[in-house]
Each structure stands twice: as C-alpha cells, then as structure tokens.
Amino acid sequence: MSLAFATAAVAAAPSHGFLSPTGVEVAFLLVGVVTFGAALVTVTTRQLVHAALWLVATLGGLAIEYLLLTAEFIAWVQVLIYVGSVVVLLLFGLMLTKAPIGRSPDADSGNRWAALAVAVAAAAALVWVVVDAFRTTWMDLGGAASGSTKVTGASLFQNWVLPFEALSVLLLAALVGAIVLSRKAKADAAATTASAPAVPGSRSEKEGAR
C-alpha cells in the first residue's frame, strides 16, 4: 500500500524539463541573452568610454543571473566590487589619461581572429565542464536562498578555508611584487637621468654654475 502511494505521489509531482520552463528559467535565459549581447559590444566597440559603460551592463546582467540562481551574496559582491569599484576605476583611468572620447582606431588589433578562436575554445571548454558536472543537478529556485551570506560564509570557512587563505597570500605577494617593481623602475629612471650629460645652456647646467 505504501509503495503504491509513493509511486502515485512521484507520478503526480511536477517534473522538471526543458519543455516546461518556469518563469524564473525564462527570465534567466532572457537576461543571459542580453548579457551576452552587451559583452559582445564591449569587446567589439572602438570607443573606450562606450566599452566601459557596456561592461557595466554586462556585469550587472551577471549579478541578475546570480540573483535568479538564489546566490544573493555573490550577486551583491558582483555589484559592489566589479560594478562599483573596477568599472569606476577604469572610467577614472580613462579620464585622467585623457583618452579619446570618440572612435579610436588604435583600439583595434590585428589579432582579432586569433582572439576569437581562443575565446570560442575557452567558452566551449567551460560549457562542457559545467554541463558534465551538473548534468543531473536541479535547483529549487522557488525555495529558500541557497547562496545567502550565512550559507556561503559557513561553506567558505568550514570546507574551503585553506584555498581561501592561499588565495589571500597569493594576492598579498602580487601586491608586494607590484610595489617592488614600481620602486625599481623609479630608481632606474632616476639613475638614468643623473648619468645623462648636461646639455649646454640647459637649466640644470645653469643651476650648477650658480
């Protein structure tokens, strides 16, 4: 009796499939298409400012995708760090370096086809890995958030604390290396300037005569 009841309950339960998408899945697909289009415009436009603004749309679309997957912590990290910090830093860099506002012919590269081949190969490899790893995995998008701050923090500091600390040490080493290289470059430039012969009538020679 119990076996028959369980069989009937399984048969009556809603089945997941590609032919019966939910509203969240349709929204995920539409946002993905818009995000993909924004990413294409980002790497194909010849206007640097427009590329930075389209990058904002791309990263914002990824944040919406994370929200639809109930990964709210990753979504807000995406907005705060990438959209709120990295893109703003890029825009300030463009303004401070007096980058051209209009079309820039220097923004194009002759390695376009090689870059396209590498991008297609990387995308194919990533899709194959994700599909092979999560082929039979289904997420309950209508249930409780599985990517909340509490769940993510517990998983990070219980199961992934060693890779987390290793990554922090790697970033610290990269920061120290960048500081050392910048100081070495400044020292080399100062030594080159000091060893260069003074041009007759130059300001440095006049100050030395005084």
N, C-alpha and C positions, 0 to 999 in steps of 0.2 A: 504493500500500500504506500509506504513511504517512498519507495523507488519510483512508483508511477507518479506520485505527486511531485517529486523532484524533477522528473522528466518533463512533466507538463509545465512546471514553472520555468524551466530553461527554455522550452519552446515558446512560451508566451513572453519571455524577456525580449526587449528591443535589441536587435542585432546591429552591430557596427559594420559599416562597409562603405566603399567609395561611391556606391549608387544611392546611398541615403545619407547625404551630408547634413550636419546640423547647421544652425545659424552661425555658431562660432567658427566652424570649419570653413564656411563660405566667406566670412569676414577675414579669416586668416589668409585664404587664397587671394582675395582681392587686395588686401594690404601688401601681400608678398609681390603681386604683380606691379603695384605702384612703386614699391621699394626697389624692385629690380630695374624699373624704368629710370628712377632717379639715380641709381648707381651707374647706369649706362651713360646718362647725360653728364654725370660728374667726371667720368674718365674720357669723354669724347669732346667736351666743350673746350674752346680755346680762350675763354675768358676766365681768368683766375678767380675773380670775385664770384662769378656765377658758379664756378666749380665748388667753392667753399659753401655757398648757400644751398646748392643741390646736395652737398654732403650732409648738411643739417637735415634735409628731408629724408635722406637715406637712413641716417642714424635714428631719426625719430620714428621712421617706419619699423625699424628693428625693435625699438622699445615697445611699440604697439604689439608687435608679434610676441614679445616676451609676456606682455600683459595677457594676451589671449591664451597663452600656454600656462597661465596661473603662476608665472615666475615674476612676481611683483618686485622682489628685491633686485633681481638682475635688470629689470626694466628701469627702475629709478636710478640704479648705478649707471646705466647706459645714458640716461638723460643728464645726470649731474656731472659725470666725468667727461663723456665724449661730446655731447651737445653743448654742455655748459662750460667746459674748460678747453678741450682740444680744439674745437672749431673756433671758439673765441680767440684762442692763441694764434691760430692760423690767420684769422682776419686782422688781428693787430700786427702780425708779421707782414702781411701784405701792405697795410697802411704805412707802417714805419719804414719799409724798404722802398716805398714809392713805386710799387708795382703798377704796370699799365692797367687802366680801368677797362679799356675796350679789348678788342680782339688782339691776341698776342701770337704772332707767327712762331715765336720761339717756344711756345708751349707744345708744339707738335714734335714728334720724334720719328726717326726713320725706322725704329724697331717696333712699329705698331703691330705688324703681323706676327712677329716673334712673341710679343707680349700677349696678343690674342690667343696664340696657341698654348702658351703657358697657363693663361687664365682658364681656358676651356679644360685643359688636362687637370688642373687643380680642382676645378668645380666638379668634374666627373669623378675624381677620386674621393672627394668629400661626400658627394651624394651616395656613392657606392658604400662607403664606410658606414654612413648614418643608416641607410636602408638595411644593410646587412646586420647592424647591431640592434635596430629597433623594429625589425620586420613584424613581429607579433606583439608589440607593446602598444597598449591603448591607454590613453589618459582620460580621466574623467574631468572634462573641462567644466562641467556643471557643479562639481563638488567643491570641497574646501581647497583653498590655495595650497598647492604642494611646494611652491617656491617662495614662501613667505620668509621674512627676515629670521624668524625663530627657527624654522626648519633648515634654512640654508646655513645659519650660524652653527646649529648643532651638528650638521653633517660635515661642515668645514673643519671645525675644531675637535671633532671626535675621530673622523675617518681620514681626513686629508691634512692634518696639521703638519706633517713632515714636508710634503711638497709645498705647502704654503710658506713655511719658514725658509725652505731652499730658494723659492722664488724671491722672497724678500732679500735674502743675502745676495742673490744674483743682481737684483735691481740696485742694491747699495754698491756693489762692485762696479756696475756700469756707471753710476753717478760719480764715484771716486775716480774712475778712469777718465771720464769726460773732463773733470776738473784738472787732473794732472796733464792731460793733453793740451788743454787750453792754456795753462800756465807755461808749458814748454814752448808752445807756439809764440806766446808773447815774449818769452826770453830770447828765442831765436831772432825774432823781428827786432828787438832792441839791440842785440849784438850786431846784427847786420847794419843797422843804422849807425851805430857807433864806429864800426870799422870802415864805413864808406868815406872816401876822400871828400874834403870840403870843396865846394865849387867856388872859384874866385868871385868875390863880390857878393857872396850869399850872406844871409842873415847870421848863420852860425859862425862864419869867419869874422864878421864884424863884431859879434859879441865876444869872440875870443881875443880880438885885438884890443877891445876895451879892458 
